[in-house]
Amino acid sequence: MKYIAVQCPQCGATLHFEKGSKQSVCEYCSSTIAAVDENAAQTVTDGIPTKDALLGRAFVLLADGNFPAAAKELDKVLELDPGCAMAYAGKTMAVRGVRKLPNLAGLSASLSDDSNFSRAIAYGNESERRYFSSLALQAKHRFDGQQAADETGAAGREFRSGVPGAVILIFAVICLIFFIGGFMKGSGDAGSYLLPGIISFAQFALLLVSWLMGNRIIRTKNDRTFLIPAIIAAVLVVPFFLVR
Ligand SMILES: [Zn+2]
């Protein structure tokens, strides 16, 4: 059977099409190649070369989720061609349990630090390099986002379990009790409870904002910004003493 070798415009892999086929799907990156220009095709061969056959089988095994078997096939490819970028990309997929090449972008990982994937980028032809780099960039964005979220989560937990979180929460509950209690006993004489009620509710609201800031539920640029509403709430205690 006659095959023509063409390069995938998306990922740069060498693909082998049966002569005369007009459309195909890249077995590596799953992009559809609309039409095969036979004049632009590099070679016409009888059968697929061994290395490409092994590589193709490895990617079928990856797609099936058979990662150990895929890794073995990829090692064979690398014995024949130690500079095969797609084989190194495949190794990355086998190690990380990724079935499809484009799904590497969905990982939360620093792929450029991955020994296999950094080789895939280093040894790739121009389009392979471009494609692999874009996958690594997307994975890195997720990785950075994940790290930032982890740090925020840790800071929030530290606040909750620490003294400032506890003090603010207790203070807020006291203000709420004061507010509700004032209304319950103050019915009848509006002047005696209205102003203290407004103040204690304002304190409660400020402390709630402060607590949410400390938990990083409300995001602030500075980690100490939560102290501002808490201090204002504390200062609002003063009118209670002035009235008496
Ligand atoms: Zn492709």
Boltz pocket constraint, residues with backbone or C-beta under 6 A from the ligand:
constraints:
  - pocket:
      binder: B
      contacts: [[A, 8], [A, 9], [A, 10], [A, 11], [A, 12], [A, 13], [A, 26], [A, 27], [A, 28], [A, 29], [A, 30], [A, 31]]
      max_distance: 6.0
